[in-house]
Amino acid sequence: MDPVTLTSERLLLRTVGPRDTDAVFDAAQDPDIQRWTTIPSPYLREHAAGFTEQLVPDGWADGSMFTFGVFLPAGGELAGMLGITMRALGVGEIGFWATKEHRGNGYITEAALTASRWAFTRCALDRVEWRAEVGNTGSRAVAERAGFTVEGVLRSALNNKG
């Protein structure tokens, strides 16, 4: 699938590429992002380059993962990242993080709603799942505000040490 650009009331969701490597690298230095996501820790510039130049375009090309940078339209500042990974036929899993300076503004909730609507209507998904490590209260709050329902706890199901 070719990458798509989505817009919401306050955001621009678009694929990231080489021009975004530095912004992704800088944001991923945040200890909370490294703690609660599957990115490598420490996160090196080569990790950001591999993400923006290979992982993201490959995911779009083979339909396995649809990754969006969450940007503020005025100025183009990176506010976060969001991805929907295909897990099974008709099932995707959403994941996201917000840059430290843009937490608490509802941007990632807005992005999750926008991307989920797109996935249901354009990717023919029947289900979008959200998973996070127990204790990741910020991620859970975003998921709940976006309308996700907690269905249970999967013990020892996540390895967040990329």
Contacts in CASP RR format, 6 or more apart in sequence:
PFRMAT RR
TARGET T0000
AUTHOR 0000-0000-0000
METHOD contacts of the structure
MODEL  1
MDPVTLTSERLLLRTVGPRDTDAVFDAAQDPDIQRWTTIPSPYLREHAAG
FTEQLVPDGWADGSMFTFGVFLPAGGELAGMLGITMRALGVGEIGFWATK
EHRGNGYITEAALTASRWAFTRCALDRVEWRAEVGNTGSRAVAERAGFTV
EGVLRSALNNKG
1 60 0 8 1.000
1 61 0 8 1.000
1 63 0 8 1.000
1 66 0 8 1.000
2 60 0 8 1.000
3 14 0 8 1.000
3 15 0 8 1.000
3 57 0 8 1.000
3 60 0 8 1.000
4 118 0 8 1.000
4 122 0 8 1.000
5 12 0 8 1.000
5 13 0 8 1.000
5 14 0 8 1.000
5 15 0 8 1.000
6 12 0 8 1.000
6 13 0 8 1.000
6 14 0 8 1.000
6 68 0 8 1.000
6 114 0 8 1.000
6 115 0 8 1.000
6 118 0 8 1.000
7 13 0 8 1.000
7 73 0 8 1.000
7 114 0 8 1.000
8 110 0 8 1.000
8 111 0 8 1.000
8 113 0 8 1.000
8 114 0 8 1.000
9 110 0 8 1.000
10 72 0 8 1.000
10 73 0 8 1.000
10 107 0 8 1.000
10 110 0 8 1.000
11 70 0 8 1.000
11 71 0 8 1.000
11 72 0 8 1.000
11 73 0 8 1.000
11 79 0 8 1.000
11 107 0 8 1.000
11 110 0 8 1.000
11 111 0 8 1.000
11 114 0 8 1.000
12 70 0 8 1.000
12 71 0 8 1.000
12 72 0 8 1.000
12 73 0 8 1.000
12 76 0 8 1.000
13 68 0 8 1.000
13 69 0 8 1.000
13 70 0 8 1.000
13 71 0 8 1.000
13 82 0 8 1.000
13 111 0 8 1.000
13 114 0 8 1.000
13 115 0 8 1.000
14 68 0 8 1.000
14 69 0 8 1.000
14 71 0 8 1.000
15 56 0 8 1.000
15 57 0 8 1.000
15 60 0 8 1.000
15 67 0 8 1.000
15 68 0 8 1.000
15 69 0 8 1.000
16 24 0 8 1.000
16 51 0 8 1.000
16 52 0 8 1.000
16 56 0 8 1.000
16 67 0 8 1.000
16 68 0 8 1.000
16 69 0 8 1.000
16 81 0 8 1.000
17 52 0 8 1.000
17 53 0 8 1.000
17 56 0 8 1.000
17 57 0 8 1.000
18 49 0 8 1.000
18 52 0 8 1.000
18 53 0 8 1.000
20 52 0 8 1.000
20 69 0 8 1.000
20 78 0 8 1.000
21 45 0 8 1.000
21 48 0 8 1.000
21 49 0 8 1.000
21 51 0 8 1.000
21 52 0 8 1.000
21 53 0 8 1.000
22 48 0 8 1.000
23 77 0 8 1.000
23 78 0 8 1.000
24 48 0 8 1.000
24 51 0 8 1.000
24 52 0 8 1.000
24 78 0 8 1.000
24 81 0 8 1.000
25 43 0 8 1.000
25 45 0 8 1.000
25 47 0 8 1.000
25 48 0 8 1.000
27 33 0 8 1.000
27 78 0 8 1.000
27 80 0 8 1.000
27 81 0 8 1.000
27 97 0 8 1.000
27 99 0 8 1.000
27 100 0 8 1.000
28 34 0 8 1.000
28 39 0 8 1.000
28 43 0 8 1.000
28 47 0 8 1.000
28 48 0 8 1.000
29 43 0 8 1.000
30 99 0 8 1.000
30 100 0 8 1.000
32 100 0 8 1.000
33 39 0 8 1.000
33 43 0 8 1.000
33 97 0 8 1.000
34 41 0 8 1.000
34 42 0 8 1.000
34 43 0 8 1.000
35 41 0 8 1.000
35 160 0 8 1.000
36 97 0 8 1.000
36 132 0 8 1.000
36 133 0 8 1.000
36 136 0 8 1.000
36 139 0 8 1.000
36 160 0 8 1.000
37 97 0 8 1.000
37 160 0 8 1.000
38 159 0 8 1.000
38 160 0 8 1.000
38 161 0 8 1.000
38 162 0 8 1.000
39 47 0 8 1.000
39 162 0 8 1.000
40 47 0 8 1.000
40 162 0 8 1.000
41 161 0 8 1.000
41 162 0 8 1.000
55 65 0 8 1.000
55 67 0 8 1.000
56 65 0 8 1.000
56 67 0 8 1.000
58 64 0 8 1.000
59 65 0 8 1.000
59 66 0 8 1.000
59 67 0 8 1.000
60 66 0 8 1.000
60 67 0 8 1.000
63 86 0 8 1.000
64 85 0 8 1.000
64 86 0 8 1.000
65 83 0 8 1.000
65 84 0 8 1.000
65 85 0 8 1.000
65 86 0 8 1.000
66 83 0 8 1.000
66 84 0 8 1.000
66 115 0 8 1.000
66 119 0 8 1.000
66 123 0 8 1.000
67 81 0 8 1.000
67 82 0 8 1.000
67 83 0 8 1.000
68 81 0 8 1.000
68 82 0 8 1.000
68 83 0 8 1.000
68 111 0 8 1.000
68 115 0 8 1.000
69 78 0 8 1.000
69 80 0 8 1.000
69 81 0 8 1.000
69 82 0 8 1.000
70 78 0 8 1.000
70 79 0 8 1.000
70 80 0 8 1.000
70 81 0 8 1.000
70 82 0 8 1.000
70 96 0 8 1.000
70 98 0 8 1.000
70 107 0 8 1.000
70 108 0 8 1.000
70 111 0 8 1.000
71 77 0 8 1.000
71 78 0 8 1.000
71 79 0 8 1.000
72 79 0 8 1.000
72 102 0 8 1.000
72 107 0 8 1.000
77 102 0 8 1.000
78 99 0 8 1.000
79 98 0 8 1.000
79 99 0 8 1.000
79 102 0 8 1.000
79 105 0 8 1.000
79 107 0 8 1.000
79 108 0 8 1.000
80 96 0 8 1.000
80 97 0 8 1.000
80 98 0 8 1.000
80 99 0 8 1.000
80 102 0 8 1.000
80 107 0 8 1.000
80 108 0 8 1.000
80 111 0 8 1.000
81 96 0 8 1.000
81 97 0 8 1.000
82 94 0 8 1.000
82 95 0 8 1.000
82 96 0 8 1.000
82 108 0 8 1.000
82 111 0 8 1.000
82 112 0 8 1.000
82 115 0 8 1.000
83 94 0 8 1.000
83 95 0 8 1.000
83 96 0 8 1.000
83 115 0 8 1.000
84 92 0 8 1.000
84 93 0 8 1.000
84 94 0 8 1.000
84 95 0 8 1.000
84 115 0 8 1.000
84 116 0 8 1.000
84 119 0 8 1.000
84 123 0 8 1.000
84 125 0 8 1.000
84 128 0 8 1.000
85 92 0 8 1.000
85 93 0 8 1.000
85 95 0 8 1.000
86 92 0 8 1.000
87 93 0 8 1.000
87 129 0 8 1.000
90 123 0 8 1.000
90 124 0 8 1.000
90 125 0 8 1.000
90 126 0 8 1.000
90 127 0 8 1.000
91 125 0 8 1.000
91 126 0 8 1.000
91 127 0 8 1.000
91 128 0 8 1.000
91 129 0 8 1.000
92 119 0 8 1.000
92 125 0 8 1.000
92 127 0 8 1.000
92 128 0 8 1.000
92 129 0 8 1.000
93 128 0 8 1.000
93 129 0 8 1.000
93 130 0 8 1.000
93 131 0 8 1.000
94 112 0 8 1.000
94 115 0 8 1.000
94 116 0 8 1.000
94 128 0 8 1.000
94 129 0 8 1.000
94 130 0 8 1.000
94 143 0 8 1.000
95 130 0 8 1.000
95 139 0 8 1.000
96 108 0 8 1.000
96 111 0 8 1.000
96 112 0 8 1.000
96 139 0 8 1.000
96 142 0 8 1.000
97 108 0 8 1.000
98 104 0 8 1.000
98 107 0 8 1.000
98 108 0 8 1.000
106 142 0 8 1.000
106 145 0 8 1.000
108 142 0 8 1.000
109 142 0 8 1.000
109 145 0 8 1.000
109 146 0 8 1.000
112 142 0 8 1.000
112 143 0 8 1.000
112 146 0 8 1.000
113 146 0 8 1.000
116 128 0 8 1.000
116 146 0 8 1.000
119 125 0 8 1.000
119 128 0 8 1.000
120 128 0 8 1.000
128 148 0 8 1.000
130 139 0 8 1.000
130 143 0 8 1.000
130 148 0 8 1.000
131 154 0 8 1.000
131 157 0 8 1.000
131 158 0 8 1.000
132 139 0 8 1.000
132 140 0 8 1.000
132 143 0 8 1.000
132 158 0 8 1.000
133 158 0 8 1.000
133 160 0 8 1.000
134 153 0 8 1.000
140 150 0 8 1.000
144 150 0 8 1.000
END
